[in-house]
Amino acid sequence: MRDIMIKNGDTVINSSGSTVLLEGIDAKFQQAVICISAKLGGFVYDRELGSTVALQSKTLSAKQLELLANESLAKMENAFASIKDVGRKITIDLTVDGITREVQINGYI
C-alpha cells in the first residue's frame, strides 16, 4: 500500500518539490487516522469515509467514542482503536496489523 503523506491537513512536499510517499504500515496507519479523524460524509468521492468521533467528543464517553472509531475502521483489515484520553486532543492507541501506535486527533470540534 502507498499513499501521499499528509501532515496537519496538507500534502507533504520534499526539498525537490515532490510529494512524500508513505508505504506499507505507515500508509496503513495514515489511512486509519484519516478514517477516524475525517468528518463523516465530508469527502466528496467517498461519503462513507470518516467518523463523528471529534464532533461528539464533548457529549459521549470514551467507550462510546471508541465504538464510533472502530466503526469507522470496519473496512480496514486488522485495525482497531482504543481511546485513552478525551479532551481538546483525543489520544488513541491505534493498532494496525498487530502494531500499536499512540496517535492524537483534534477533539471538541
ZICORUR-V117023 format. One line per field, one symbol per residue. phi: phi as a letter, one per 30 degrees, with the letter a starting at -180 (. if undefined). psi: psi as a letter, one per 20 degrees, with the letter a starting at -180 (. if undefined). burial: + if it has 9 or more other C-alpha atoms within 8 Angstrom, else -. A space follows every 50 residues. Layout:
phi=???
psi=???
burial=???
This chain:
phi=.baddbbhicddcddcicddccbhddddddddddedcddeidcedadcdj aceddcddccdeddddddddddcedcdhbabbdcabaecccbdccbhicc bdbbbdchd
psi=pqqppppkjqpppahjjqqpqqqchghggggggghghqppiiohiniipa rjghhjihiqrhghhgggghhhjhipqlprqophqpbhpoppopppkipp qpqqrprl.
burial=---+++----+++-----++-++---++++-++++++++++++---+-++ +++++++----+--++-+++-++-----+++-+++++-++++++++---- --+-++++-
